[in-house]
Amino acid sequence: MVDDAAADALDDDGRPLVPRPRRAASDGEWFAPRAEERVHAVVDVPGSKSETNRALLLAAIADAPSTITGGLDARDTRLMRDALRTLGVVVEDSGPVWTVTPAPEGHVMSGTIDCGLAGTVMRFVPPLAAATAGRVRVDGDEQAYVRPMLPLLDALRDIGADLDEDAASLPFELRGRPDLPGGPVRVDASSSSQYVSALLLAGPRMRRGIDVRHVGATLPSLPHIAMTVAMLRARGVEVDDSEPNRWVVSPGPVTAVDVTIEPDLSNAAPFLAAAAITGGQVTVPRWPARTDQPGSLLPGLLRDLGAEVELDERGLTVRGTGHLHAVDVDLSDASELTPVVAAVCALAPQTSHLRGVGHIRGHETDRLAALERELNDMGSSVKQTADGLTIHPRLLHGSLFHTYADHRMAHAGALLGLIVDDVTLDDISCTAKTMPQFPELWLDMLRQSDEWLAAQGAPLGESDPEPGS
């Protein structure tokens, strides 16, 4: 339950404070474990959510059945699979290799598409549904009703989609048409690059294809658009992105391709950052030598924060040096890393500036307001700026760390709990959105660390890691 007074409160600059749940016991409440020594572990991170959901959607409109190996099995991808089933797609997902069979010709969709809190579902599926015969209601978690959708819905109207006239966000009803015209469309994607990806992914199904032009001042998360373009081309779709802020997808068949999903590099962030802040070592196997995931920027960020980074046949290894550095960094291409980077910066000895992430106010929660509030409650001095955060580190203390049903906030809280005593997360279950195994993997990282230290003959607690060391 949200406190109405808190929901209406403003910060010093007149911004609404992010609503915070009242203090109450929760089934998801989790006492963040402290690292008694340096962490030393190998962490096998599950598959990429971004790649999995794009692969599912493209398999759904392909010219034949195809398989997905190593797909992420989490709430966001289950919602995508169920949404595609509503459109008539058959998804067999009982084992590690999923088989996706496109809907039979003439299928008429009906029912409700539950988007949960998944941006990829609420934005990627409606354009495809708009080009499919039938009628569906698009709904989701109540928290999803405030996530930005209007630029995408207006773009769909402009290319001939039939949806509720006054719809500006979830929920809404959509009436599909297999002859959806498509063609040129202008969209302001400054609040989410997913608007562009959503239109491009459905482009092959539209009679004239799609010609998307971004007209906003900024365009965040460009690597996600690059991923979309690369995955379309890998399936034989013609995409012209030769002009800045414009993408043209030709209509036509999508070739069925069997794929293996990369590890989710952004979900690797808290584990690799654990090595940086404790002076330890963490390896993530199967790290791709080349990838379009925004998490590919993580090695460079961790180097800037003071860690050593090595990529070899074992995977990506991060070693903490015992010295954290402040950063002044533009995270616009990898904004999902902001909570973990902010947590590391709160432990560094100097002031850090995180820029280019104003749009994450519209993510699962207002992440800038949430980070400001939770880090300040732990004793830090954090201030929101127009497009990011300024973090003045202070000696931190334990607190109840609110996650706001946001998996990235939970990652940040768990990371701080390695260094700071008595940190409790009000809800760890939100990590099921993209990594249901997170609590177990986190505890296993610490178990591996204890075993490694015991093998070295070093007693636990001999030289506890300290923030800002």
C-alpha positions in Angstrom: 0.0 0.0 0.0 1.3 3.5 -0.9 1.1 6.3 1.7 -1.0 9.0 0.0 1.0 11.7 1.8 4.2 10.4 0.5 2.8 10.1 -3.0 1.9 13.8 -3.0 5.1 15.1 -1.4 7.7 17.1 -3.3 11.5 17.2 -3.1 13.5 20.4 -2.7 13.2 21.1 -6.5 9.5 20.5 -6.6 9.7 17.0 -8.1 7.2 14.5 -6.8 8.9 12.0 -4.4 8.6 8.4 -5.6 5.8 6.7 -3.6 7.2 4.3 -1.0 5.4 1.4 0.6 4.7 1.6 4.3 7.0 -0.4 6.5 5.5 -3.9 6.8 6.6 -7.4 6.9 6.7 -9.0 3.4 7.1 -12.5 2.1 9.8 -11.1 -0.2 11.7 -9.2 2.6 15.4 -10.2 2.5 18.3 -9.5 4.7 21.2 -8.7 2.4 24.2 -10.8 3.3 27.5 -9.1 4.3 30.7 -10.2 2.6 33.0 -11.2 5.4 35.9 -11.1 3.0 36.7 -10.6 -0.7 34.3 -12.3 -3.0 35.8 -14.9 -5.3 33.4 -16.8 -7.6 32.3 -17.9 -11.0 28.7 -16.9 -11.8 26.8 -18.3 -14.7 24.3 -15.7 -15.6 21.0 -16.7 -17.3 20.1 -15.6 -20.8 19.4 -12.0 -22.0 15.9 -10.8 -21.5 16.2 -8.3 -24.4 17.5 -10.9 -26.8 15.1 -13.6 -25.7 11.9 -11.4 -26.2 13.1 -10.2 -29.5 13.9 -13.7 -30.6 10.5 -14.9 -29.5 8.6 -12.2 -31.4 10.7 -12.7 -34.6 10.2 -16.5 -34.4 6.4 -15.8 -34.1 6.3 -14.1 -37.5 8.9 -16.3 -39.3 8.2 -18.4 -42.3 8.6 -21.7 -40.4 9.0 -23.1 -36.9 12.3 -22.4 -35.2 14.1 -23.1 -31.9 15.5 -20.9 -29.1 18.2 -22.4 -26.9 19.1 -20.9 -23.5 16.2 -18.4 -23.5 15.6 -16.6 -20.2 12.9 -18.2 -18.2 11.6 -15.3 -16.1 8.4 -13.3 -15.6 9.1 -10.9 -18.5 9.7 -13.7 -21.0 6.8 -15.8 -19.7 4.6 -12.8 -20.3 5.9 -12.5 -23.8 5.3 -16.2 -24.5 1.8 -16.0 -23.2 1.1 -12.8 -25.2 2.3 -14.6 -28.4 0.0 -17.5 -27.6 -2.9 -15.1 -27.4 -2.0 -14.2 -31.0 -2.2 -17.8 -32.0 1.6 -18.7 -31.8 2.5 -22.1 -30.4 5.4 -21.9 -28.0 6.7 -25.2 -26.6 9.0 -24.3 -23.7 9.1 -27.2 -21.3 12.9 -27.7 -21.6 16.1 -25.8 -22.4 15.3 -25.7 -26.1 12.0 -23.9 -27.0 10.2 -24.4 -30.3 8.2 -21.6 -31.7 5.6 -22.2 -34.4 3.9 -19.2 -36.1 0.1 -18.9 -35.9 -1.7 -20.7 -38.7 -3.0 -18.7 -41.6 -6.4 -17.2 -40.9 -6.1 -17.4 -37.1 -8.2 -14.7 -35.3 -6.8 -13.5 -32.0 -8.9 -12.8 -29.0 -8.5 -12.4 -25.2 -6.3 -10.3 -23.0 -2.6 -9.7 -23.3 -1.1 -9.4 -19.8 2.0 -7.2 -20.0 2.8 -7.3 -16.3 5.5 -4.6 -15.8 7.4 -5.7 -18.9 8.3 -2.8 -21.2 9.2 -5.2 -24.0 5.8 -6.8 -23.9 3.6 -3.7 -23.5 5.5 -2.0 -26.4 6.6 -4.9 -28.8 3.4 -6.8 -28.9 0.8 -4.1 -29.8 2.3 -3.3 -33.2 2.3 -7.0 -34.1 -1.3 -7.4 -32.8 -2.3 -4.4 -34.9 -1.3 -6.4 -38.0 -3.2 -9.5 -36.8 -6.8 -10.3 -37.4 -9.0 -10.2 -34.2 -9.4 -8.1 -31.1 -7.5 -8.0 -27.9 -7.3 -6.1 -24.6 -3.8 -5.0 -23.6 -3.4 -4.8 -19.8 -0.8 -5.1 -17.1 0.2 -4.5 -13.5 -1.2 -1.3 -12.0 2.3 0.1 -11.8 2.5 -0.3 -15.6 -0.3 2.1 -16.1 2.1 5.1 -15.5 4.8 3.9 -17.9 5.0 6.0 -21.0 3.1 4.6 -24.0 1.5 7.6 -25.8 4.2 8.2 -28.4 3.9 4.6 -29.5 0.1 4.5 -29.5 0.0 7.7 -31.6 2.5 6.2 -34.0 0.3 3.1 -34.4 -2.7 5.3 -35.1 -0.7 7.2 -37.8 0.1 3.9 -39.6 -3.5 2.7 -39.6 -3.9 0.8 -36.4 -7.4 0.6 -34.8 -7.3 1.2 -31.0 -9.2 3.1 -28.4 -9.4 6.7 -29.4 -8.5 8.1 -26.0 -5.9 5.4 -25.1 -2.7 7.0 -23.8 -1.4 4.2 -21.7 -2.3 0.7 -20.5 -5.0 -0.6 -20.5 -6.5 -0.3 -23.9 -8.3 -2.4 -26.6 -6.9 -3.0 -30.0 -8.6 -4.3 -33.2 -6.1 -5.9 -35.5 -6.1 -5.8 -39.3 -3.9 -8.1 -41.4 -3.6 -5.4 -44.1 -2.1 -2.8 -41.7 -0.6 -0.2 -44.1 2.5 0.8 -42.2 4.7 3.3 -44.1 6.3 6.5 -42.9 5.8 7.5 -39.2 7.4 10.0 -36.9 7.9 9.1 -33.2 9.5 10.9 -30.2 11.4 8.0 -28.6 13.3 10.2 -26.1 11.5 8.5 -23.3 12.2 4.9 -24.6 14.0 3.4 -27.5 11.5 0.5 -27.3 9.1 2.6 -29.4 11.5 2.4 -32.3 12.3 -1.3 -31.8 8.6 -2.1 -31.4 7.7 -0.6 -34.8 10.7 -2.1 -36.6 10.0 -5.7 -35.3 6.5 -5.6 -36.7 7.6 -3.8 -39.9 7.9 -7.0 -42.1 4.2 -7.8 -41.4 3.0 -4.4 -42.7 1.8 -3.9 -46.2 4.3 -1.1 -46.9 6.8 -2.0 -44.3 7.7 0.7 -41.9 9.8 4.0 -42.2 10.5 5.2 -38.6 11.9 8.7 -38.0 12.8 9.7 -34.4 11.9 13.4 -33.9 12.9 13.9 -30.2 15.8 15.7 -28.7 17.6 12.6 -27.4 17.5 8.9 -28.1 18.5 6.7 -25.2 19.7 3.0 -25.3 20.9 3.0 -28.9 22.5 -0.4 -28.4 19.0 -1.9 -28.0 17.9 -0.5 -31.4 21.2 -1.9 -32.9 20.2 -5.3 -31.4 16.8 -5.1 -33.1 18.3 -4.2 -36.4 20.9 -6.9 -36.2 18.3 -9.6 -35.4 16.1 -8.5 -38.2 18.9 -8.7 -40.7 20.0 -12.1 -39.4 16.6 -13.3 -40.5 16.8 -11.9 -44.0 14.9 -8.7 -43.4 16.1 -5.6 -45.3 16.8 -2.7 -42.9 18.1 0.7 -44.0 19.6 2.6 -41.2 22.0 4.7 -43.2 20.4 8.0 -42.1 20.7 9.1 -38.5 17.5 8.7 -36.5 15.7 6.9 -39.4 15.1 3.2 -39.9 13.3 1.7 -42.9 12.2 -2.0 -42.8 11.0 -3.5 -46.0 7.9 -5.8 -46.0 8.4 -9.4 -46.7 9.1 -12.8 -45.2 11.1 -13.4 -42.0 13.4 -16.4 -42.3 13.2 -18.9 -39.5 16.5 -19.1 -37.6 17.5 -21.4 -34.7 19.3 -19.2 -32.1 21.2 -19.5 -28.9 20.7 -16.7 -26.4 23.7 -14.8 -24.9 24.0 -14.3 -21.1 22.2 -11.2 -19.8 25.2 -8.8 -19.4 23.2 -6.2 -17.5 22.1 -8.8 -15.0 25.8 -9.7 -14.6 26.4 -6.1 -13.3 25.8 -6.7 -9.5 28.0 -9.8 -9.5 30.9 -8.2 -11.3 30.5 -5.0 -9.2 30.8 -7.2 -6.1 34.3 -8.0 -7.1 35.1 -4.3 -7.5 33.8 -3.2 -4.2 35.2 -6.0 -2.1 38.6 -6.3 -3.7 37.8 -9.8 -4.9 37.4 -11.6 -8.3 34.3 -12.7 -10.2 34.2 -14.4 -13.6 31.1 -14.5 -15.8 31.5 -17.4 -18.4 30.4 -17.1 -22.0 30.8 -13.4 -22.2 30.5 -12.6 -25.9 33.5 -11.0 -27.7 31.0 -8.9 -29.7 27.5 -8.0 -28.7 24.8 -5.4 -29.1 23.7 -5.7 -25.5 24.0 -2.4 -23.5 25.8 -4.4 -20.8 28.8 -4.6 -23.2 29.7 -1.2 -21.8 30.1 -2.7 -18.3 33.8 -3.7 -18.6 34.8 -0.1 -19.4 32.6 1.3 -16.6 34.1 -1.0 -14.1 37.6 -0.1 -15.2 36.7 3.6 -14.8 35.5 2.7 -11.3 38.9 1.3 -10.4 38.6 -2.4 -11.2 40.8 -4.6 -13.4 39.0 -6.3 -16.2 40.1 -9.3 -18.4 38.2 -11.1 -21.2 39.6 -14.5 -22.2 38.3 -18.0 -23.0 37.0 -18.4 -19.4 34.7 -15.4 -19.8 34.9 -11.8 -18.3 36.8 -11.6 -15.1 36.7 -8.5 -12.8 39.2 -8.0 -10.0 38.9 -5.4 -7.4 42.0 -3.4 -6.7 41.0 -2.1 -3.2 40.6 1.4 -4.6 37.3 2.7 -6.0 37.3 5.8 -8.3 34.6 8.4 -8.7 33.2 8.8 -12.3 31.6 11.5 -14.4 29.9 9.3 -17.0 27.1 9.5 -19.6 25.0 6.3 -19.2 22.4 7.0 -21.9 23.5 4.0 -23.9 23.3 1.7 -20.9 20.8 3.3 -18.6 19.7 0.0 -17.0 23.1 -0.1 -15.3 22.4 3.1 -13.4 21.3 1.6 -10.1 24.3 -0.7 -9.8 26.7 2.1 -10.9 25.1 4.5 -8.4 25.6 1.9 -5.6 29.3 1.6 -6.4 29.7 5.4 -6.6 28.1 5.7 -3.1 31.1 3.6 -1.8 33.8 5.6 -3.7 35.8 8.3 -1.9 34.9 11.2 -4.2 31.9 12.8 -5.9 30.4 11.1 -9.0 28.1 12.4 -11.7 25.8 10.1 -13.7 24.4 11.7 -16.8 22.1 11.0 -19.7 19.5 9.0 -17.8 16.6 11.3 -17.3 14.4 8.8 -19.1 14.7 6.2 -16.4 12.2 8.2 -14.4 9.7 6.3 -16.6 11.1 2.8 -16.1 9.7 0.2 -13.7 9.7 3.0 -11.1 11.2 6.5 -11.1 14.7 5.1 -10.7 16.3 8.5 -10.1 14.0 9.5 -7.3 14.2 6.0 -5.8 18.0 5.9 -5.8 18.1 9.4 -4.4 15.8 8.5 -1.5 17.3 5.0 -0.7 20.9 6.1 -0.8 20.2 9.2 1.3 18.4 7.0 3.8 21.6 5.0 4.1 23.6 8.2 4.9 24.8 9.2 1.4 24.3 12.6 -0.1 22.6 12.2 -3.5 20.9 14.8 -5.6 18.9 14.4 -8.7 19.8 16.5 -11.7 17.8 17.1 -14.9 19.2 14.0 -16.5 20.9 12.0 -13.7 22.4 12.0 -10.3 25.2 13.6 -8.3 26.5 11.3 -5.6 28.6 12.7 -2.7 29.7 9.7 -0.7 29.4 9.6 3.0 29.8 6.8 5.6 26.9 4.5 5.0 24.7 2.7 7.6 22.1 0.0 7.4 18.5 0.6 6.5 15.3 -0.9 5.0 16.1 -0.6 1.3 12.9 -0.2 -0.8 12.9 -1.8 -4.2 9.6 -0.4 -5.6 9.0 -3.7 -7.4 12.1 -2.9 -9.5 14.6 -5.7 -10.1 17.5 -3.2 -10.8 16.8 -1.5 -7.4 17.0 -4.9 -5.7 20.4 -5.5 -7.4 21.7 -2.2 -6.0 20.5 -2.9 -2.5 22.0 -6.4 -2.4 25.3 -4.9 -3.6 25.4 -2.3 -0.9 24.6 -5.0 1.7 27.9 -6.7 0.9 29.7 -3.8 2.5 27.2 -2.1 4.8 25.8 -3.9 7.9 22.1 -4.4 8.4 20.7 -3.7 5.0 17.3 -5.3 4.4 15.5 -5.3 1.1 11.7 -4.9 1.5 11.1 -7.3 -1.5 13.6 -9.6 -3.2 10.8 -11.3 -5.2 10.9 -8.5 -7.8 14.1 -10.0 -9.2 12.0 -12.7 -10.8 11.2 -10.2 -13.5 14.4 -11.0 -15.3 16.4 -13.3 -13.0 14.4 -15.6 -10.7 17.6 -17.2 -9.5 19.1 -14.0 -8.2 18.9 -14.7 -4.5 20.3 -18.2 -4.9 23.1 -17.0 -7.3 24.0 -14.2 -4.8 24.3 -16.6 -1.9 26.2 -19.1 -4.0 28.7 -16.3 -4.9 29.4 -15.9 -1.2 29.5 -19.6 -0.6 32.1 -20.0 -3.3 34.0 -17.1 -1.8 34.1 -18.8 1.6 35.3 -22.1 0.1 38.0 -20.3 -1.9 39.3 -18.4 1.2 39.3 -21.6 3.2 41.4 -23.3 0.5 43.9 -20.4 0.8 44.1 -20.9 4.5 42.8 -17.3 5.2 40.4 -17.0 8.2 37.1 -15.2 7.4 36.9 -11.6 8.6 40.7 -11.2 8.6 40.5 -8.0 6.6 36.9 -7.0 6.0 36.2 -4.9 3.0 35.5 -1.3 3.8 33.5 1.2 1.7 35.7 3.6 -0.3 38.9 1.7 0.4 
